[in-house]
Amino acid sequence: MALDTISAISTALVASGVAVIRISGQKSLEIAKEMFVPQGKTAVLDFEPNKMYVGEILADGFSDHGMCVYFKAPKSFTGEDIVEFHSHGGVAISKGILRKILSLGARLANNGEFTKRAFMNGKLSLSSAEGLIDMINSESVSGVKAGYYLYRENLTKEITYLQDKITDALSEIDADMDFPEEDLQIKSTVNVKNALIEVIDKVESLKSTYRLGRTLKDGVKVGIVGKPNTGKSSLLNALLNYEKAIVSDIAGTTRDIVEGNIEIEGVRFYFSDTAGIRNSDDKIEELGVSLSKRILNESDVILLVVDASDFDEQDKAIYQIVKDKNVIVAQNKLDKLDKKLDVADICISALKKQNLQELKKLLLDKTVGSGMDLNGDFLCEERHFNALCVANQKFKSALENIDIVPLDILSIDIKDGWDALGEISGKTATEDIINNIFSKFCVGK
């Protein structure tokens, strides 16, 4: 049964140069015929697919000069007939065109419904859809790259290859069961074992990219900590290259968490400048200090800022708290004292912006790794990682018992592993998983 016709504004609902209003479904071209007057002689119903036509868009109570393009099923994003109006980007213009479309029989699309229809019509896999939303939501170059790996079906291709290997192994088992007189068990056992070894090795390889992939997608959380008045706020301002935090010689000026972010070689770093860690009688400041301690546990890397001219027992106590974490000790105020402390990893001057590039490189090395090729393919979705873990456990269980348990019994674990892999591409994903993924999209996508 054909799905109904849907429509939405696909561009951001803000004043802009151009807006795109999309229609998908059987009635798309009929609706376009009722509200688009071509400038040339070609009638709307005779539009050549994938070609822009200039004309007048008849909206709700007004007209706009714009363009119309028709994408014919199945060679379209959703696999259905699609029409797009490209109008001037005023909010009232976009809404007026959408109201007219809805009055002609389309309904307003749900979140991600265009992409969901593309998935349902076999135009893209579930992991590709996840890559698309990752690209749209990404705030960094590395995040876009990680999403693009999924969107271009690279992961799906790898998963499909693994599932094909497992399908062949299951076929070997079925043949052994169906034709016992052929004495195929020894050969089948060897073939199934080899297939499991290859698949497990590949799954382990994919899993190993997850930690870095997650970092590239989500960015790195950096907690700037230290006792009061060591220059933490000055360092944040210097890294961000603008005055984000209030700088004062008065200890305890920063009473809450001040945040900012920058991109280092395509990776997004999120900094949290915290209140100085110390005991305080000021209730508001004490709240800031407690937030600092929470940041210690939530950060991917700790940036401990110390002052060599005032390195005391309080600094040493804080160092004892963070020394077992992923920590960089930055000795600040290099402009005042050039003697390097034994605990310091790097000497900097936030005031004069000395050695900040070296500090950024150190942050990158401590989190992403030195010399890593950030253009590679990385696993970045927790859902995919969990599915691979389940699949791996099932395949390993089958391999460990392959010389002990009959193949037809082992096929239960092997099939469960196949199903777990299918959750990544969408072949075996539940309706709840599918709905949850597409709910993350905006209406127009």
N, C-alpha and C positions, 0 to 999 in steps of 0.2 A: 504493500500500500504506500502511495506517494505521501511524503511529508508535506505539511502545509507550508505556505510561503511566509518567510520571516524577513524583517528589516530592522536596521539600526544605523545609528551614526557611528562610523568606524574611526573617525578622527576625534581628537580631544575636543570636548565641548567648551572651547574658549575661542575668543576672537583670534582669527588667524588668516593667512592668505587664501587657503583652500580648505574646503571640507569635503569629506567623502561619505556619501550615504549609500549603503549597500542593501540589495534585495536578493534573496536566494529562494528558489522554489519554482514550481511549474508556472505560476502566474507572473513571474518577473517581467517578461517581455510585454505581456498584456498590460500590466500596470504602467510600464514605461511608455507604451503607446498612448495612454490616456493623459500623460503629464509631461511629455517631451515633444517639442516642435523643432524638428531638424532645420538647420539653416540651409542645407542643400536639398537635392531632389530625392534622396533615398529615404523611403518610409521606415519607421522604427521596426516594423515586422520584417523588413528586408535588410536590417543591419548586418554587416559582415562581422563575425566574431573577432574579438581582440582588437578592435579598431575604434579609436575615439571619434565621436561625432559632436560637432558644435551646434548649439541651438538654445532654445528657451525652455527653462524648467518651470512648469506651472505648479506652484506650491499652494499652500493653504492661504488664500487671500492676496497673493502677490506672485510675481514672476522674477526669475533670476536668469542671467545669461551665463551658461555654463557648458558642461560637456557630459556625454553619456557614452558608456562602453558596455558591450554585451559579451559575456563569456558563456559559450554554449556547452551544455552537459554532454559528455562527462568530463570534458577538458577544461575544468574550472577548479578553483580551490576546494569547494565543497563537493564537487562531483555533480552538482545540480546546475540548472540555468541560473546565472547570476547577472544582475544589472547593477552598475554603479553610476550614481550621479556625482559629478565633481563640480561643486558650486563655490561661490565666494564663502569665505570662512566665518561669517558672522553667526553668532549663536542663534539669533532669531531666524536667520535664513535656514540653518540646518534643521532646527526644530520644525519650521513651517513645511519644509520638504518632507520630513519624516511623517508629520501629521497627515499630509496629503496621501502618502503611500499607504498608511494604515487605514485611511478612509476608503481606499480602493480594494481592500480585502486582505492585506498582509497583517500579520501580528508582530508585536515587538519581540525581538529575539531575547532569549535568556543569556545569562553570562556564558561566554564561550560556545554558544550554540553553533556558530558558523564552523568553528574548528571541530566541534563534536560531530557535526554532519560529515565533515571531511574524513574523520576517523571511521564513522559508521559506513561510509561509502568506499572505504579502502584507499583513500587518497594519501593517508599518512598513518603511521603507527602511533600507539599510545605514548611511547617514549619520545617520538618526534614532536608530538603535541606538547609534552612537558618541556622539551628543549625550546619550543617556540615561546612559551610563557616565561621561561628563564631568560631568554634573550630580551623580551619586552621589559621585564622587571629589573634587569641587570643595571648596576650603577658603575660597572668597570669593564674594561676591555677584556680582561680574563674571564669575567662572568659571561660576556657575550660569546666568547670562543667556546666555553664549556657548553653553553646552550646550543650553539651551532653544531657541535659534535652530535648531539642528540637529534636536532632538527633535520640534519642531512641524512638521517637513518643509519649512521655509522654503527651505533650500538645495536640497533635492530638487526643489521646485517650479521654482526658477530653472534648475536643470540640465535638468529635463524640457523646459522651454520652449526652451532652447538646442538640445537634441537634436531636438526637433520641427522647429525651423528648418533644422537640418542634414538631417534626413530629407526635408523638402520639397525642399531643394537637390539631394539625391541622386536624388530622383524626377524632377526636371527633367532631370538628366543621363541617366537611364534612358530617359525619353521621347524625348530627342534621339537616342539610340542606336537605339531600337526603330523610330522613324519618321523616318528620314533624309530621306525625300521631302517631309516637311512643312516643311523648312527652319527648324527651331526653334532652331538653334545660337546665333544672335545674341541672341534673346530669352532663351534659357536662360543664356547667359554673363552677361548683365546681372543676371538674377535670382539666380544663384549668387553673383556678386560682391557684390550687396547683402546677401545672407544672411550671407556670410563677414564682411563689414565690421561688421554688427550683432553677430554672435556674438563676434568678436574684441574689440570694444569692451566688451561685457558681461563677458567673461572677464578682461580687463585690470582692469575695475572691481572684480571679485571678488578678484582677486589683490592689489590694492592695500590691502585690509583685513586681510591676513594678519598683518603685523608687529604691529599693535595687537591683533588678535584673539588671537594667540599670547600676548601680554603679559597680556591680560585673563584668559586661561585658566590660564597657568602662574605668573603673578605676576612680580614684579620682584626681581632679585637686587641687593642693595646691599652693596658692600664698604666698611666703615669702615676707613680707613687713616690713617697719620700716624706721626710719630716717637713714641717712648715718652713717657708722662705728659702728653699734650695733652688728656686727658679723653675718650678714645674710649669706654672702658667706662662712664664716667658718662653719656655721651650715649646709649649703647644702653639703659642702665637707665631713663633719662628717657623715651626714646621708647616703651619697652615698658611703662613705669609700674610696674615691679617690679624687684627686685634680681636680675638674671640674671648679670651679670659681677662679678667681684671688683674692688673699687676700692681702690687703694693709691697712695701717693706714691712708692713704690719703682718705678723704671723697670724694665720687663721683667716686671711681674706677670702680664700676659696672655701665656701661652706657647703656647697653642693657639687655635683658632678658636672663639669663643663665638657662638652663633646664636640668633636670635629673630625673630618676625614679628608684624606688625600689619596692619590693614586701613585704607587711606586712601581714602575715598569709594568703597568697594566693591572696591578693587583690593588684592590681597595683596602686601605688601612683605616680603621675606626679608632680614634684616640679618646680616652676618657681621662681628663685632668681632675684628679681627686683632691679632696681636702687633705691636708697634711695629717699623717698618722701620729697621734699623740693623745694623751689623756687631757680632757678639757672639762671645765666647770660650766661652760656655755652650752646650754641644751641644744641650740640650733647648730652650733659647731660640732657638738658631739654626734649629732645625726649625720653630718657630713663625714665625720671620721668613720662611723659605722658603715656608710656607703663605700668608703675607700676599701674597707676590709672585704666587702662583698665583691668589689671589682677584682680583688686579688684572685678570687675563685672563678670568675667568669671570663677572664682574659686569656687569649691565646699566648700572649707574651707580656711580661711585666717589664716596664721601663723604670728602673729605680734611679732617681736623680739625687745625687749627693753633692755636697760642697766641700772641696778639699781643705778650704780655710776654716771650716767649722764642722769637721767630721768627728762626731762624739759618740757616746754610748747609745744614744737614741738611734743614730744611723746604724750602728752595729746590731742593735736589737731588731730593727726593720730588716736588715740584710739576712739575719738568721731566719726570719719568717719566710722570705722569698727565695733563698738560695737554692732550694730544691725544685723550684719551678723553672719554667722557661723564661729566664731573666737576662736583661741587659743592664749593667750598671754604668750609667752615664755620669761622669764627673763634670759638673757644670762649673761655670765661672773660670774657665781656662784663662781668660784675659786678666784675672787677678792673681792666679797662682798656677804655674806650669808644672808643678810636681804631681806626678800621677800616683794615685792611691793603688795599693796592691789589689784591691777588690774591683777596681774599675776596668771595664772592657773598652771604654773609649772616653777621650777627653773632648769636651765641647764648650762652646760659649754661645748660649742662647741669645745673649744681648748683642753680640757681634756676628752671630750666625756662622760661627766657625765649626767646621767638621760636620755640618748637618747632612751633607750628601753621603759621607762615610757612615753616619748613623742610620740613614735610610737603607743603605746597602746591608748593614748589619741586621736591621729589622727584617729585611727580605731573606737573608741567609738563615736567620733563626726560625723562620716560619715556613717559607716555601722551600728553602734549600739552596745551597750554592751551586751555580752552574746548571740549574734545572731548565729543560726546554719547555717553556710555557706554551708552545704551539702544538704540543702533543694532545692526544685524546685522553680524557680523564673521566672517571665515573664521578658524578656530582650529586646524584639524587639518593637520599636515604632509602627510599622505597626500593630502588634498584639494588642497592647494597644488601638490604635485608633479604630480598628475593634470591640473590646470588648465594647468600649464606645458607639459606634453606636448601637450595639446590645442591650446593656443595656437600652439605651434611648427608643428604640422601644418596648422592653418588658415592661418597666415601664409604658409607655404610654398606652399599652394594659391593664395592670393590673389596672391602675387608672380608666379606663373607662369600666371595664368588667361588672359592674352592670347598666351601663347607655346606652351603645351602643350595638347593635346586634352583636352576635359572628362573623357572616360572614364579617362584617365591620372590626372588630378587627383583623381578620385573615390577613389583609393587613399589619399591623404593625408587627404582629407575623412572617409572612413570610419574611419581610424585615430584621428582627432580625436574622432569620435563615440564610439568604444570607450573612449577615455581618460576622457571625461565619464561614461560608464556605470560606471566603477570607483567613482565617488563615490556614486551612488545604489545600486549593487549589481547593475545590469543586466548588467555585463560583468566583475564582480569574480571573481578566481580563488578556488578553494577555500582556498588558503593564506591569502589576505587575509581571507576570511570567518572562518576558524578562529582566526586571530590576534586579530581584533577581539573575538570572543566569549570568548576565553580570559581577557580582562581583567576579565570580570564575576565576581561572587561566585556561589557555587553556587545560592543561592535566587533569583537574578534571571535 
